Amino acid sequence: MDTVIDEKRVKEMMMKELAGGIDGGWCPIKDIKDPCIDVIAKFAVSEFNKQSNSSLKFQTVVSGNRQVVCGINYQL
């Protein structure tokens, strides 16, 4: 069953991440169980599948880091 997350919640989470980060540095994601992290990961898998004509299926995020630059980069 997919968790439905509204766009406002994702934006709020990203703004919190931006406020707490050090520009350019990688650091662990504080709450890997945050449903917004799953939304980001599902999007990444979906885009990968489109670009590579693959059929990977998202299961779960087990660890991750983030980097604050002109936005946020994620390693999941």
Backbone hydrogen bonds in HBPLUS format (Angstrom, degrees):
<---DONOR---> <-ACCEPTOR-->    atom                        ^
c    i                          cat <-CA-CA->   ^        H-A-AA   ^      H-
h    n   atom  resd res      DA  || num        DHA   H-A  angle D-A-AA Bond
n    s   type  num  typ     dist DA aas  dist angle  dist       angle   num
A0009-ARG N   A0006-ASP O   3.09 MM   3  5.51 122.4  2.43 107.1 120.0     1
A0010-VAL N   A0006-ASP O   3.29 MM   4  6.72 156.3  2.35 151.0 157.5     2
A0011-LYS N   A0007-GLU O   2.98 MM   4  6.24 162.3  2.02 153.5 158.2     3
A0012-GLU N   A0008-LYS O   2.92 MM   4  6.14 156.7  1.97 149.3 155.8     4
A0013-MET N   A0009-ARG O   3.03 MM   4  6.24 159.9  2.07 147.7 152.5     5
A0014-MET N   A0010-VAL O   2.99 MM   4  6.23 158.4  2.03 149.5 155.5     6
A0015-MET N   A0011-LYS O   2.93 MM   4  6.15 153.3  2.00 148.9 156.0     7
A0016-LYS N   A0012-GLU O   3.04 MM   4  6.31 154.2  2.11 147.9 154.5     8
A0017-GLU N   A0013-MET O   3.02 MM   4  6.28 157.3  2.07 147.6 153.8     9
A0018-LEU N   A0014-MET O   2.89 MM   4  6.14 156.9  1.94 148.5 154.6    10
A0019-ALA N   A0015-MET O   2.98 MM   4  6.14 155.6  2.04 145.9 152.1    11
A0020-GLY N   A0016-LYS O   3.16 MM   4  6.33 141.7  2.31 144.1 153.2    12
A0025-GLY N   A0022-ILE O   3.08 MM   3  5.63 158.9  2.12 132.7 139.4    13
A0024-GLY N   A0068-VAL O   2.57 MM  44  5.53 168.3  1.58 163.7 166.5    14
A0027-CYS N   A0066-ARG O   2.97 MM  39  5.59 150.9  2.05 150.7 159.7    15
A0066-ARG N   A0027-CYS O   2.81 MM  39  5.59 155.6  1.86 157.4 164.0    16
A0029-ILE N   A0064-GLY O   3.10 MM  35  5.73 161.8  2.13 133.3 130.9    17
A0034-ASP N   A0031-ASP O   3.03 MM   3  5.53 166.9  2.05 119.0 121.6    18
A0037-ILE N   A0034-ASP O   2.93 MM   3  5.63 144.6  2.06 122.1 130.6    19
A0039-VAL N   A0035-PRO O   3.20 MM   4  6.59 150.0  2.29 143.8 152.0    20
A0040-ILE N   A0036-CYS O   3.05 MM   4  6.35 158.4  2.09 149.1 153.6    21
A0041-ALA N   A0037-ILE O   2.94 MM   4  6.19 161.5  1.98 150.3 155.6    22
A0042-LYS N   A0038-ASP O   2.80 MM   4  5.95 163.0  1.83 152.8 157.3    23
A0043-PHE N   A0039-VAL O   3.02 MM   4  6.18 155.2  2.08 145.5 152.1    24
A0044-ALA N   A0040-ILE O   3.00 MM   4  6.29 157.0  2.06 146.7 152.9    25
A0045-VAL N   A0041-ALA O   2.96 MM   4  6.26 160.3  2.00 154.4 158.9    26
A0046-SER N   A0042-LYS O   2.94 MM   4  6.09 160.3  1.98 146.4 152.4    27
A0047-GLU N   A0043-PHE O   2.89 MM   4  6.14 163.6  1.91 156.0 159.8    28
A0048-PHE N   A0044-ALA O   2.93 MM   4  6.09 158.2  1.98 146.9 153.4    29
A0049-ASN N   A0045-VAL O   2.91 MM   4  6.13 162.3  1.95 151.3 155.8    30
A0050-LYS N   A0046-SER O   3.02 MM   4  6.32 154.8  2.09 147.4 154.1    31
A0051-GLN N   A0047-GLU O   3.00 MM   4  6.19 166.0  2.02 153.8 156.9    32
A0052-SER N   A0048-PHE O   2.91 MM   4  5.97 147.6  2.02 152.5 160.9    33
A0053-ASN N   A0049-ASN O   2.87 MM   4  5.28 114.2  2.31 137.4 146.5    34
A0054-SER N   A0049-ASN O   3.12 MM   5  4.48 142.1  2.27 118.2 127.3    35
A0065-ASN N   A0075-GLN O   2.90 MM  10  5.13 146.4  2.02 138.0 149.0    36
A0075-GLN N   A0065-ASN O   2.92 MM  10  5.13 161.3  1.95 144.5 145.2    37
A0067-GLN N   A0073-ASN O   2.83 MM   6  4.98 148.3  1.93 142.8 148.0    38
A0073-ASN N   A0067-GLN O   2.83 MM   6  4.98 162.0  1.87 146.0 152.1    39
A0069-VAL N   A0071-GLY O   3.01 MM   2  5.20 158.4  2.06 136.7 143.0    40
